Amino acid sequence: MADEADAYRLAFADHEFLMREESRAARLELEYLKPELVQLDEGISSTVVIFGSARTPQPDDARKRLEDARTALAADPDNAELLRQVTLAENIDKNSIYYEEARKLGAMITRDTLENGPCDMVVMTGGGPGIMEAANRGAQEAGGKSIGLNIQLSFEQEPNPYVTPHLCFQFHYFAIRKLHFLKRARALVACPGGFGTLDELFDALTLVQTGRIDPLPILLMGRHFWRRAIDFDALVEEGVISPEDIQLMDVVDTAEDAWRIIRDFYRLP
């Protein structure tokens, strides 16, 4: 039971009080307000959100992993687990091209929009490694700022070093993080990724489909990957989505194609 000193402490300065189950609504509001006010203070009016796997390495690192896996298999060619590791490494190596495409896209967006104002179409990612790191890296290399919305996890939770430091936010609640992904978004680009990427992608598609947010470019980067990962045509054939729902997104293979579609959508010079 709280003693008198605890009772007298200011509510906003009482950590134990704020962390009670009954105080969850206050924590949700604070987690929404902090990134919102920082972005308002920075004058950030719009973002381009780039999703993708935290497990996608740079091409050089992917190639090294593949070479190591092949070397191990050569020494023990009948080992089924080593064969599986080679196949996995081959797929990771193949998808590592999207690290460079995300890096290139982050740079292209930042470089082109800096000419129109420093806070228009700011690159935003989940702030972690892999594809997220690549997009933040491209924005930094182009001389601009970028945003990272990191999430508390038991793994992959450290922010990458390319996020603009004062725009690197940490979240506990996925729901508030997803709200910030979409609040200022003028486009979303989903590179190959896992459950997190799929979650964020389908959240955006559902909100556009149901008219809860205005239409915006939703781009799937990596035709081969997305054709294997999700059979949208099968969803139409099964009658669970409408044929026009497929038109809510475009599939691209390069940063140039992605940025062209975004620019055409908004009639940017």
Phi, psi and omega in degrees: 000139183296139177272179185298323180298319177295319181295326185279341183297141177303138186303316183287349178257003183259097185298316181298322177294315181295332183269002176293153178303321183290345181265011184301321181300321178294321179294320177299317180294317180296321181292332173286316189292319187300304178297326181297313183290323178297316180293323175297316179297327179278352181074023181283116185258334183204158183222159165243119185265128180242116179260167174157171187293137172288349186260005180275115183272172170298151182306320180297319179291322179295319179296321178296318179298319180294316179298319179295319180295319179293323178296316179297320180291323179298328179281342182213070191295344181265005183277112183295324180292321177294324176296319177297321180295324177294314179300316178298316180295326177295318179292320178295320178298318180296318182279350180293345176298336182282344168298313181290326178292320178294321177297316179296318181295317177302321179290318182296313179301312184294314182297316183289321185276343175301331180290339183258001182136142189287347186236025177256130180055054177286135179294131178232136177224181174284358172080359183265199181279189175069227181301322180298313177302317183299315181293316176297322180297315179299319179296318179295317181295335178274359176089017181242179178266162174209160186250144174231126178253086183282155182231142177289116178223168176279355178207159175055031187259354182283133178292147178284160187282001185260351175293140174300121190309314183280002175243022177258110185249150177244133181240150169259323186262122178301322185298317181289323176299315180294325176300316181290331175302322189259344189300318181248008188291133172250352175195153176230134179237117181255109173276169179309132182196179184257218186302317182297315178297316180296319179301311182293322179297310184288333173299312180295315180299319180295318181293322176289316181302320184269002177075017180281337171228159180292151176303145177207159178297125173240114189244134174258113182269118178112081186302314183297316181297309187290330177296324179280324188286318185223126177262087181294326178297324178295325178296322176294313182297328178279353177079018182263346168225162180272154178305323181291342178296331178295335180285355178289348184222159174236147177253130182227166178241346185225159176298322181299316180294319180298312182292326177297316180296318179296314181296319178295322181300319182261005180054046178284147179292000000 
